[in-house]
Amino acid sequence: MIFIMANIFWSLKKCGWIGMSNNQGRSNSRTNNINFSWALEESCCTGCAVCANVCPNNCIFMKYDDEGFLYPEIDIKKCTECGLCEKSCPAINNPVNDNFIEPEVYAAWSLDDEVRASSSSGGIFTELAHKVLDNGGFVSGARYKTNNLVEHCLINSREQLHELRQSKYVQSEIGLIFRDIKKLLEEDRTVMFTGTPCQSEGLMQFLNKKYDNLLLCDIVCHGVNSPMVYLKYFNGLEEEYKSKIKKINFRDKRNGWKDFGTSVVFDNGKEYFCSQKKEPFYRGFIKNLYLRPSCYNCQYKSFPRLSDITLADFWGINLIAENEIYKGVSLLLINSNKGKHYLEEISKYISKEQKTLKDATLKNPCILNSVTLNNKRELLFKALRKETDVVDIIQKIIDYD
């Protein structure tokens, strides 16, 4: 459940849990016995951190719960009950959206083989980022931290772009990046933001107005994995290989785009590689074993999408040469006139073919639908609290399932 400061009464039972702290230690997410005016279901909180970003008194901070997901907590001694967190929460507020009811759909890829090879799919994110960076703008996306978790950051050069490439199968920490983005936008700098649909909506709620100099991109999201499960898994690999991790690539295309695998390079020079069909962590992800609770009832699947451009893999694509499919094909949903403009801007750097929305959703059901809750999810987290061998737990549950 979610605990809200006194005297704020929200009319909709849609949000996440906000714990309350009196600076005498962290409240427990599921056993908090502090008095509260009323409670909301936690299953809609996406961890977008817009509440922490918008709070003028910095009394909202993000804390990990016992499943490893970030949720907001409030320091009630600092809270002035201004209500900005309520007004900005995307789970209970729907922004005005005049984007296309049905997007334009394209299969596309970069004409630069190096860009394409180093990208998860067809390299379109990189080409869009190049356009923004080359014109003096900034790009915000997810990068790995030193502890192998993921955070959102801002970059302003091509040399930094490699940090933001490739899919990262764990929820990123937004931190206070929304504040930095707003400052740049107010200075008339162009910013390209890429994140999950809930993160993109969180940014728009924080900004509270449209900016012509913001290119908003989201992804087709299956769901975000628990950072706790993620860390346990990769810490286990470090123990097995007796070395710290240097690089993680969930979408290694050495065997082609459709037959990608997970590769991990260690400081001692050793490498782990496993195909998607056998890789335990990836299999658990596809089986929806450790996704954030809100992902099972995602509110951000409908059209029109809030973003200007949606990026994804074009799974199920046909009528394209096999060698192109081997290298990777991006799915583009163009959701606005601004998105159309940027597609035209990069047109000489890419190859594209227009498709239908039916083509796009055939093998990408997460465009429209949330994933199904795995009935073994609770069993997995219960087992993880008692045991440390996450690989063994995942394997047993998947094999039993």
C-alpha positions in Angstrom: 0.0 0.0 0.0 1.0 3.6 -0.4 1.1 6.1 2.5 0.2 9.7 1.8 0.8 12.8 4.0 -2.2 14.0 6.0 -4.8 16.3 4.5 -4.0 15.4 0.9 -7.1 13.5 -0.4 -6.8 12.1 -3.9 -10.0 11.1 -5.6 -8.6 8.3 -7.8 -7.3 5.0 -6.4 -4.5 4.9 -8.9 -0.9 5.4 -7.8 2.0 3.8 -6.0 2.9 3.6 -2.4 4.7 6.6 -0.8 6.2 5.7 2.5 6.5 8.3 5.2 9.6 9.0 7.2 10.1 11.0 10.4 13.9 10.9 10.1 14.1 8.1 12.7 14.9 5.3 10.2 13.3 4.1 7.1 9.7 2.9 7.2 9.0 -0.6 5.9 7.0 -0.7 2.7 4.6 -3.4 3.7 4.5 -3.1 7.5 4.5 0.7 8.0 2.2 1.5 11.0 2.4 5.2 10.8 -1.0 6.9 10.8 -2.1 8.1 7.4 -5.1 9.7 5.9 -5.8 7.0 3.5 -4.1 4.5 1.3 -3.8 3.7 -2.4 -2.7 0.6 -4.3 1.0 0.4 -4.9 0.5 -1.5 -8.2 0.3 1.7 -10.3 3.5 3.4 -9.1 6.1 3.1 -11.9 9.0 4.6 -10.0 9.2 7.5 -12.5 10.4 9.8 -9.7 8.4 12.8 -11.0 7.3 13.4 -7.4 10.9 13.6 -6.1 11.8 15.9 -9.0 8.9 18.3 -8.6 9.0 18.6 -4.8 10.1 22.2 -3.9 11.3 21.2 -0.5 13.2 18.1 -1.5 11.3 16.0 1.0 10.5 13.2 -1.3 13.2 10.6 -2.0 13.3 7.3 -3.7 14.0 4.1 -1.7 14.4 0.5 -2.7 11.7 -1.9 -1.4 12.3 -5.5 -0.5 11.8 -6.6 -4.1 14.5 -4.1 -5.2 12.2 -1.5 -6.8 12.3 2.2 -6.1 9.3 3.9 -4.5 9.0 7.4 -3.1 9.1 8.2 0.6 8.2 11.5 2.2 10.1 13.3 5.0 7.0 14.6 6.8 9.0 17.1 8.8 9.9 18.9 5.5 6.5 18.5 3.8 4.4 21.6 3.4 1.5 19.7 1.7 1.7 21.9 -1.4 0.2 19.0 -3.4 2.6 19.3 -6.4 3.4 15.6 -6.1 -0.3 14.8 -6.5 -0.7 17.2 -9.4 2.3 15.7 -11.2 1.8 12.0 -10.7 1.2 10.4 -14.1 -0.7 7.5 -12.5 -3.5 9.8 -11.5 -3.3 12.6 -14.1 -3.6 12.3 -17.9 -1.8 15.0 -19.9 -3.4 16.6 -22.9 -2.3 14.5 -25.9 -3.0 15.7 -29.5 -0.6 13.2 -31.1 -1.7 10.9 -34.0 -4.5 8.5 -33.0 -2.8 5.9 -35.2 1.0 6.3 -35.7 2.9 6.0 -38.9 4.8 2.7 -38.9 8.2 2.0 -40.4 10.8 -0.7 -40.5 14.1 1.0 -40.6 17.9 0.6 -40.1 21.0 2.8 -40.2 23.1 2.7 -43.4 26.2 2.9 -41.2 27.1 -0.8 -40.6 29.2 0.1 -37.5 26.3 1.9 -35.9 24.0 -0.9 -36.7 26.3 -3.6 -35.4 26.7 -1.8 -32.1 23.0 -1.3 -31.6 20.4 -3.7 -30.3 18.2 -3.5 -33.4 18.7 -1.2 -36.4 20.5 1.8 -35.0 17.8 4.4 -35.4 18.2 5.7 -31.9 21.8 6.5 -32.7 20.9 8.3 -35.9 18.3 10.4 -34.1 20.9 11.2 -31.4 23.5 12.2 -33.9 21.1 14.7 -35.4 20.4 16.3 -32.0 24.1 16.2 -30.8 25.5 17.6 -34.1 23.2 20.6 -33.7 24.5 21.4 -30.2 21.8 19.5 -28.3 21.7 17.0 -25.5 20.5 13.4 -25.3 19.1 11.8 -22.2 19.1 8.0 -21.9 20.1 5.1 -19.7 23.7 4.1 -19.0 25.4 1.6 -16.7 26.7 2.8 -13.3 29.9 1.5 -11.8 27.9 -1.1 -9.8 26.3 -2.4 -13.0 22.9 -0.8 -12.2 21.4 1.7 -14.6 20.8 5.4 -14.4 19.5 8.2 -16.7 22.0 10.8 -17.6 22.6 13.7 -20.1 25.3 13.7 -22.8 26.3 16.3 -25.3 28.8 14.6 -27.6 29.0 11.6 -30.0 31.9 10.2 -28.0 29.6 9.6 -25.0 26.8 8.0 -27.1 28.1 4.5 -26.7 27.0 4.6 -23.1 23.3 5.0 -24.0 23.2 2.4 -26.8 21.7 -1.1 -26.4 18.9 -2.5 -24.3 19.4 -2.7 -20.6 17.0 -5.1 -18.9 16.7 -3.5 -15.6 14.8 -0.3 -14.4 16.9 2.8 -14.6 17.2 5.3 -11.8 15.8 8.7 -12.9 17.3 10.6 -10.1 16.7 14.3 -10.5 17.4 14.3 -14.3 14.0 15.9 -15.0 15.2 19.1 -13.3 18.4 19.2 -15.5 16.3 18.6 -18.7 13.9 21.5 -17.8 16.9 23.8 -17.2 18.3 23.0 -20.6 14.9 23.4 -22.3 14.4 26.8 -20.7 17.8 27.8 -22.1 16.5 27.0 -25.6 18.8 23.9 -25.9 17.5 21.0 -27.8 17.0 17.8 -25.7 16.2 14.3 -26.9 14.8 12.1 -24.1 14.5 8.3 -24.4 13.0 6.1 -21.8 10.1 3.8 -21.0 6.6 5.1 -21.7 6.0 5.7 -18.0 9.3 7.7 -17.7 8.4 9.7 -20.7 5.0 10.5 -19.3 6.7 11.4 -16.0 8.9 13.9 -17.7 6.0 15.5 -19.5 4.0 15.8 -16.2 7.0 17.4 -14.6 7.5 19.9 -17.4 3.8 20.7 -17.4 3.9 22.2 -20.9 5.1 21.3 -24.3 8.5 22.4 -25.6 9.3 22.7 -29.3 13.0 21.9 -28.5 12.2 18.5 -26.8 12.2 15.3 -28.8 10.4 12.8 -26.7 11.1 9.1 -27.5 9.9 6.0 -25.7 10.3 2.3 -26.3 8.0 -0.6 -26.6 8.4 -2.0 -23.1 7.8 -5.6 -22.0 8.4 -4.5 -18.4 11.2 -3.6 -16.1 13.1 -6.2 -14.1 13.9 -6.0 -10.4 17.3 -4.4 -9.7 17.7 -6.7 -6.8 17.3 -9.9 -8.9 19.5 -8.3 -11.5 22.3 -7.6 -9.0 22.1 -11.0 -7.4 22.4 -12.6 -10.8 25.3 -10.7 -12.0 27.1 -10.7 -8.7 26.8 -14.5 -9.0 28.6 -14.3 -12.3 31.3 -12.2 -10.8 31.9 -14.9 -8.2 31.9 -17.7 -10.8 34.4 -15.9 -13.0 36.4 -14.5 -10.1 36.4 -11.0 -11.6 34.5 -7.8 -11.7 32.2 -7.1 -14.7 33.6 -4.8 -17.3 30.7 -4.8 -19.8 27.2 -6.3 -20.1 25.5 -6.6 -23.5 22.0 -8.2 -23.3 21.7 -8.0 -27.1 24.9 -9.4 -28.5 24.3 -10.0 -32.2 27.3 -12.2 -33.0 24.9 -14.9 -34.2 22.5 -12.4 -35.8 19.7 -10.1 -34.6 17.1 -12.8 -34.2 19.5 -15.2 -32.4 21.0 -12.7 -30.0 22.5 -13.6 -26.7 23.8 -12.1 -23.5 27.5 -11.5 -23.2 29.4 -10.3 -20.2 33.1 -9.3 -20.4 35.1 -9.4 -17.1 38.1 -7.4 -16.0 40.3 -10.5 -16.1 39.6 -10.9 -19.8 37.2 -13.8 -19.6 33.8 -13.7 -21.3 30.4 -15.2 -20.6 28.0 -15.7 -23.5 24.7 -17.5 -23.6 21.9 -17.5 -26.3 18.6 -15.9 -25.4 16.9 -19.3 -25.5 19.1 -20.6 -22.6 20.1 -17.5 -20.7 18.5 -17.8 -17.2 18.1 -14.1 -16.5 16.6 -13.4 -19.9 14.3 -16.4 -19.7 13.0 -15.2 -16.4 12.4 -11.8 -17.9 10.4 -13.3 -20.8 8.4 -15.4 -18.3 7.5 -12.2 -16.4 9.0 -13.6 -13.2 10.4 -10.4 -11.6 8.9 -7.4 -13.3 7.7 -4.3 -11.4 4.1 -4.8 -10.1 2.9 -1.8 -12.2 4.1 -3.5 -15.4 1.4 -6.2 -15.2 -1.3 -3.5 -15.6 0.6 -0.8 -17.5 -1.4 2.4 -18.1 0.8 3.6 -21.0 -0.1 1.2 -23.8 -2.9 3.1 -25.5 -2.9 5.4 -28.5 -2.2 8.2 -29.1 1.2 7.7 -27.5 2.6 10.7 -25.7 6.0 10.4 -27.3 7.0 11.8 -30.7 8.7 8.6 -31.7 8.5 5.0 -30.3 11.5 2.8 -30.9 11.6 -1.0 -30.8 12.7 -4.2 -32.5 10.6 -5.0 -35.5 10.0 -8.7 -34.6 8.1 -10.7 -37.1 9.2 -8.5 -40.0 9.0 -10.1 -43.5 9.5 -9.1 -47.1 12.9 -7.8 -46.3 16.2 -9.4 -47.4 17.4 -12.0 -45.0 20.8 -10.3 -44.7 19.1 -7.1 -43.5 17.2 -9.1 -40.9 20.4 -10.7 -39.7 21.9 -7.2 -39.0 18.8 -5.9 -37.1 15.7 -4.0 -38.0 14.1 -1.2 -35.9 10.4 -0.6 -35.5 9.5 3.1 -35.7 6.1 4.5 -34.6 5.9 8.1 -35.6 3.4 9.6 -33.2 3.5 13.3 -34.0 4.4 15.9 -36.6 7.6 16.6 -34.7 8.4 12.9 -35.0 7.8 13.1 -38.8 10.2 16.1 -39.0 13.0 14.2 -37.3 12.4 11.1 -39.4 12.8 13.4 -42.5 16.0 14.9 -41.0 17.7 11.5 -40.8 16.2 10.0 -44.0 19.5 10.1 -45.9 21.3 8.2 -43.2 18.8 5.3 -43.0 16.8 2.8 -45.0 13.1 2.6 -44.2 9.9 0.9 -45.4 6.4 1.9 -44.4 4.4 -0.8 -42.7 1.0 -1.1 -41.0 0.2 -1.1 -37.3 -1.0 -4.7 -37.8 2.4 -5.6 -39.0 4.0 -3.9 -36.0 1.8 -5.6 -33.4 1.8 -9.1 -34.8 5.0 -10.1 -32.9 5.1 -7.0 -30.6 2.0 -7.5 -28.4 3.5 -5.2 -25.8 2.7 -2.2 -28.0 -1.0 -2.7 -26.9 -1.1 -5.1 -24.0 0.5 -5.6 -20.6 2.3 -8.8 -19.8 0.6 -11.5 -17.7 1.5 -11.9 -14.1 3.4 -15.1 -13.5 1.8 -17.0 -10.7 5.3 -18.1 -9.6 6.5 -14.5 -9.0 5.7 -14.5 -5.3 7.4 -17.9 -4.9 10.6 -16.5 -6.6 10.9 -13.5 -4.3 10.2 -15.6 -1.3 12.9 -18.1 -2.3 15.4 -15.2 -2.9 15.0 -14.0 0.6 16.2 -17.4 1.9 18.7 -18.4 -0.7 21.4 -16.7 -2.7 21.7 -18.9 -5.8 19.5 -16.9 -8.0 20.3 -18.9 -11.1 19.2 -22.2 -9.5 16.0 -20.6 -8.3 15.2 -19.1 -11.7 16.0 -22.4 -13.4 13.8 -24.5 -11.1 10.8 -22.2 -11.3 11.1 -21.9 -15.1 11.5 -25.6 -15.6 8.6 -26.4 -13.2 6.5 -23.8 -15.0 
